[in-house]
Amino acid sequence: MAVNFHSPEGLFDTSHNLFRLYNAYSILSGHTRSVSPVDLFPQHDFPTLVLGNLNIHHTISDPTRLLSGYDQFRSSPYFNRGSAQLFSLLNTPGVYTRFPSMSDHRPAVVALSFANTAVLPYFPSWNPSLPPTISDHTALTIIHSTPLLKPPPKGLNGKYTDWDHISPLLADLTLAAPPALPTPHLLDLWFDDCLAKITHLITSNTPTERPSSYSKLWWTQELTQLRRVHHHTSHLMRKNQTSPVLAGMARNMYFKAIPSA
């Protein structure tokens, strides 16, 4: 099912007058799927959001799941087509969207959400926080916002850092000695404490500035998620626990999303 939204003034604070939402439910009918990857991921320049229960399992959406060859065969055409048409996954990888009532079935990530580059920056949050429904599928919340309407956060203006005042304070700063028998946790605590003392001296003597109202942060939570999946699949490939093809797909989706952002 496709739903069109029109606005002569433009949508999502852009010049686009059309936004299209695809809602799909794909099942296996004979030897083919009821919704093909080509139908699900068309090539559109206007903002497009694809939602649905595709009944597929893929490493990018569920990196901790051990996939069979059949799972990969069924899901790869969808993710390959979505990546080729510059659609990015909104799901947080590994966050389950289905909790079956039968004890012999494990939770899964089957409800998927994709956004193309024209609309991706305007969906900063995805989470399954809504109350349970009568279905075994979790209702999802996808937050929409217009980044340009948000005032950019203040940042430090390093050009005016008072180094004449900071330098002697840094020279006299006393830091705790590292732990004699450090565990990873104790080493992290010691390092964080030392770093906090140093950065506090610098930030407290550096004025802040607010960027232009036309400035906006380009790094998104979606990029962070793609980066995690990329590193996770690369690690599994090095340990011979996943195929180079899946690792390459995760890498391509991550690096394609960076210039788009």
C-alpha positions as CSV (number, residue, x, y, z in Angstrom):
1,M,0.0,0.0,0.0
2,A,1.3,3.5,-0.9
3,V,0.1,6.7,0.7
4,N,0.9,10.1,-0.8
5,F,1.1,13.3,1.2
6,H,1.0,16.6,-0.8
7,S,1.8,20.2,0.3
8,P,2.1,23.2,-2.0
9,E,4.3,24.9,0.6
10,G,6.8,22.0,0.7
11,L,7.3,19.2,3.1
12,F,9.9,18.7,5.8
13,D,11.2,22.2,5.4
14,T,12.3,21.4,1.8
15,S,11.1,22.2,-1.7
16,H,9.6,18.8,-2.1
17,N,5.8,18.9,-2.5
18,L,5.3,15.1,-2.3
19,F,6.0,12.6,0.5
20,R,5.2,8.9,-0.1
21,L,4.8,6.2,2.5
22,Y,5.0,2.5,1.5
23,N,3.4,0.0,4.0
24,A,4.1,-3.6,3.0
25,Y,3.5,-7.1,4.3
26,S,5.6,-9.6,2.4
27,I,5.0,-13.4,2.6
28,L,6.3,-16.4,0.6
29,S,3.8,-17.3,-2.1
30,G,4.9,-20.4,-3.9
31,H,8.5,-19.8,-4.8
32,T,8.2,-16.0,-4.9
33,R,7.6,-13.2,-2.4
34,S,4.3,-11.3,-2.4
35,V,6.2,-8.0,-2.5
36,S,9.3,-7.8,-4.6
37,P,12.4,-5.7,-3.8
38,V,11.9,-3.7,-6.9
39,D,8.4,-2.8,-6.0
40,L,9.3,-2.0,-2.4
41,F,12.3,0.2,-3.2
42,P,11.5,2.4,-6.2
43,Q,13.8,5.1,-7.4
44,H,12.3,8.4,-6.1
45,D,13.9,11.8,-5.7
46,F,11.2,12.9,-3.3
47,P,11.0,11.9,0.4
48,T,10.0,8.2,0.7
49,L,9.5,6.0,3.8
50,V,9.2,2.2,3.6
51,L,7.7,0.3,6.5
52,G,6.6,-3.2,6.8
53,N,6.8,-6.8,8.0
54,L,8.9,-8.4,5.4
55,N,9.4,-11.7,7.2
56,I,13.1,-11.8,6.5
57,H,16.2,-11.9,8.7
58,H,19.4,-10.0,7.9
59,T,22.7,-9.4,9.6
60,I,22.3,-5.6,9.3
61,S,19.0,-5.5,11.2
62,D,19.8,-8.4,13.5
63,P,23.6,-8.8,13.8
64,T,23.5,-11.3,16.7
65,R,21.3,-13.8,14.8
66,L,23.0,-16.8,13.2
67,L,21.6,-16.8,9.7
68,S,21.2,-19.9,7.5
69,G,22.0,-19.8,3.8
70,Y,18.3,-19.7,3.1
71,D,17.8,-16.6,5.3
72,Q,20.6,-14.8,3.5
73,F,19.1,-15.9,0.1
74,R,15.7,-14.4,1.0
75,S,16.8,-11.2,2.7
76,S,19.8,-10.1,0.6
77,P,17.8,-9.0,-2.5
78,Y,15.8,-6.5,-0.3
79,F,18.8,-5.0,1.4
80,N,20.8,-4.9,-1.8
81,R,18.0,-3.1,-3.6
82,G,17.4,-0.7,-0.7
83,S,21.1,0.2,-0.6
84,A,21.3,0.6,-4.4
85,Q,18.4,3.1,-4.2
86,L,20.0,4.9,-1.3
87,F,17.5,3.8,1.4
88,S,18.9,3.5,4.9
89,L,17.6,1.3,7.7
90,L,16.0,3.3,10.6
91,N,15.8,0.3,12.9
92,T,18.3,0.1,15.8
93,P,20.2,-3.1,14.9
94,G,19.4,-5.9,17.2
95,V,16.4,-4.4,18.8
96,Y,13.6,-6.9,18.5
97,T,10.3,-6.1,16.9
98,R,8.5,-9.4,17.4
99,F,8.2,-11.4,20.6
100,P,6.5,-14.7,19.8
101,S,4.2,-16.3,22.4
102,M,5.5,-19.8,21.6
103,S,8.5,-20.7,23.8
104,D,10.3,-22.6,21.1
105,H,10.5,-19.4,18.9
106,R,13.1,-16.7,19.6
107,P,12.4,-13.0,19.3
108,A,13.3,-11.5,15.9
109,V,13.7,-8.2,13.9
110,V,11.1,-8.5,11.2
111,A,9.3,-5.1,11.2
112,L,11.7,-2.9,9.2
113,S,11.7,0.8,8.5
114,F,13.7,2.4,5.6
115,A,14.1,6.0,4.6
116,N,15.7,7.4,1.4
117,T,18.2,10.2,1.5
118,A,15.6,12.9,0.8
119,V,13.9,12.3,4.1
120,L,16.5,10.5,6.3
121,P,17.7,13.6,8.2
122,Y,14.2,14.3,9.4
123,F,13.7,11.0,11.4
124,P,16.2,11.3,14.3
125,S,14.6,8.7,16.5
126,W,13.3,5.1,16.2
127,N,12.3,3.0,19.2
128,P,9.8,0.3,20.2
129,S,8.6,2.1,23.3
130,L,4.8,2.0,22.7
131,P,2.7,-0.2,25.0
132,P,2.2,-3.9,23.9
133,T,-0.6,-4.7,21.5
134,I,-2.6,-7.9,21.1
135,S,-0.2,-8.9,18.3
136,D,3.2,-10.5,19.0
137,H,4.7,-7.6,17.1
138,T,5.9,-4.4,18.9
139,A,4.4,-1.1,17.9
140,L,7.1,1.4,16.8
141,T,7.6,5.1,17.4
142,I,9.4,7.0,14.6
143,I,10.0,10.6,15.6
144,H,9.9,13.3,12.9
145,S,11.6,16.6,13.3
146,T,12.9,19.4,11.1
147,P,16.6,20.0,11.9
148,L,16.7,23.6,10.5
149,L,13.9,24.7,12.9
150,K,16.0,23.6,15.9
151,P,18.5,26.2,17.2
152,P,22.0,24.7,16.8
153,P,23.7,23.8,20.2
154,K,26.3,26.1,21.5
155,G,29.9,25.1,20.9
156,L,33.3,26.2,22.2
157,N,35.0,29.1,20.4
158,G,38.6,27.8,20.5
159,K,40.0,31.0,18.9
160,Y,39.4,32.9,22.2
161,T,40.6,30.3,24.7
162,D,42.5,32.0,27.5
163,W,45.8,30.0,27.3
164,D,47.7,32.6,29.3
165,H,45.5,31.8,32.3
166,I,45.2,28.0,31.6
167,S,48.9,27.2,31.0
168,P,50.2,27.7,34.5
169,L,47.1,25.9,35.9
170,L,47.8,22.9,33.7
171,A,51.5,22.9,34.8
172,D,50.4,22.8,38.4
173,L,47.7,20.3,37.9
174,T,48.1,17.1,40.0
175,L,46.7,13.9,38.6
176,A,46.2,10.7,40.4
177,A,48.7,7.9,39.8
178,P,47.5,5.0,37.7
179,P,46.3,1.9,39.6
180,A,49.1,-0.5,40.5
181,L,47.2,-3.5,39.3
182,P,44.7,-2.1,36.8
183,T,41.7,-3.9,35.6
184,P,40.0,-2.5,32.4
185,H,37.3,-1.0,34.6
186,L,39.8,0.7,37.0
187,L,41.9,1.9,34.1
188,D,38.8,3.5,32.5
189,L,37.9,5.2,35.8
190,W,41.4,6.6,36.2
191,F,41.6,7.8,32.7
192,D,38.2,9.5,32.7
193,D,39.0,11.3,36.0
194,C,42.3,12.7,34.6
195,L,40.7,13.7,31.3
196,A,37.8,15.4,33.1
197,K,40.2,17.5,35.2
198,I,42.1,18.6,32.1
199,T,39.1,19.3,29.9
200,H,37.4,21.2,32.7
201,L,40.2,23.7,32.9
202,I,40.0,24.3,29.1
203,T,36.2,24.5,28.8
204,S,35.8,26.7,31.8
205,N,38.2,29.2,30.2
206,T,36.8,29.1,26.6
207,P,33.8,31.2,25.6
208,T,30.9,29.6,23.8
209,E,29.3,30.6,20.6
210,R,26.1,29.6,18.8
211,P,26.6,28.7,15.1
212,S,24.6,30.2,12.4
213,S,20.9,29.3,12.3
214,Y,21.6,27.6,9.0
215,S,24.2,25.3,10.5
216,K,23.1,21.8,11.4
217,L,24.8,18.7,12.8
218,W,25.3,16.1,10.0
219,W,26.2,13.1,12.0
220,T,23.1,11.1,13.0
221,Q,22.2,8.2,15.2
222,E,21.5,6.2,12.1
223,L,25.2,6.6,11.1
224,T,26.3,5.4,14.5
225,Q,24.1,2.3,14.2
226,L,25.5,1.6,10.7
227,R,29.0,2.0,12.0
228,R,28.4,-0.5,14.8
229,V,27.0,-3.0,12.4
230,H,29.9,-2.5,10.0
231,H,32.5,-3.1,12.7
232,H,30.5,-6.0,14.1
233,T,30.2,-7.9,10.8
234,S,33.8,-7.1,10.0
235,H,34.8,-8.7,13.3
236,L,32.7,-11.8,12.6
237,M,34.2,-12.1,9.1
238,R,37.7,-12.1,10.5
239,K,36.7,-14.8,12.9
240,N,35.1,-16.8,10.0
241,Q,31.7,-16.5,11.6
242,T,30.0,-14.7,8.7
243,S,30.5,-14.3,5.0
244,P,32.6,-11.5,3.3
245,V,29.5,-10.7,1.3
246,L,27.4,-9.7,4.4
247,A,30.4,-7.8,5.8
248,G,30.8,-5.9,2.5
249,M,27.1,-5.0,2.4
250,A,27.3,-3.6,5.9
251,R,30.4,-1.6,4.9
252,N,28.8,-0.3,1.7
253,M,25.6,0.9,3.5
254,Y,27.7,2.7,6.1
255,F,30.0,4.5,3.7
256,K,27.2,5.4,1.3
257,A,25.2,6.9,4.2
258,I,28.1,9.3,5.2
259,P,28.2,11.5,2.0
260,S,24.4,11.5,2.0
261,A,24.4,12.9,5.5
